[in-house]
Amino acid sequence: MLCLRLATRFSSMGELIEALVELRRRQKCFAQAFDPSAIVSERQMLLAYENAKKAFDEKRNIANCMDGEMMARAGGTRKIKEALARVGARNLKNVLVCADCTRGEVLKALGAKELKPTFIGEEKEVAKRFGISTKMMKSYTLEQCVLEKVAMADVE
């Protein structure tokens, strides 16, 4: 799986979603957009992706499609609406796109420019969105806390 932080050419979230749907259809791949300020690491996205695939394999998925399942898993919840609030894309000039097609296919489909660094999670904002207490942050890193939320989404 590939994760790219991008500045897209779109003027509305609806246009971005349509382009992602078209990318999935044309390339027969997975592609989803996230808010990079809510994502702490590639491990968070890989864990969410693998858990989403496994949920479909074991027929215990909560969403009807991989992009919804990945959104819920990355958000550490079984509620897609809550996941969208936590990790859903918000700014078309700063979007994290995760996909299992090639970098070139993603950039072309979205008419986007790649930004660096890829993961820019803001500690206070991420902790707030995921409901991570200051007490937890004293004992564990932010990444450890978020990974636990992602891993435990099934038992919520």
DALIN-V64270 format. One record per backbone hydrogen bond with DSSP energy under -1.0 kcal/mol. NH is the residue of the N-H (numbers start at 1). CO is the residue of the C=O. If there is no record, write none. Layout:
nh;co
NH;CO
NH;CO
This chain:
nh;co
2;99
4;97
6;95
7;113
8;92
9;110
16;12
17;13
18;14
19;15
20;16
21;17
22;18
23;19
24;20
25;21
26;22
27;23
28;24
32;98
34;96
35;87
38;35
45;41
46;42
47;43
48;44
49;45
50;46
51;47
52;48
53;49
54;50
55;51
56;52
57;53
58;54
59;56
60;55
69;65
70;66
71;67
72;68
73;69
74;70
75;71
76;73
77;72
83;79
84;80
85;81
86;82
87;83
88;84
94;91
95;6
96;34
97;4
98;32
99;2
100;30
106;102
107;103
108;104
109;105
110;106
112;107
113;7
115;5
120;36
121;39
122;37
126;122
127;123
128;124
129;125
130;126
132;127
137;133
138;134
140;136
145;141
146;142
147;143
148;144
149;145
150;146
151;147
152;148
153;150
155;152
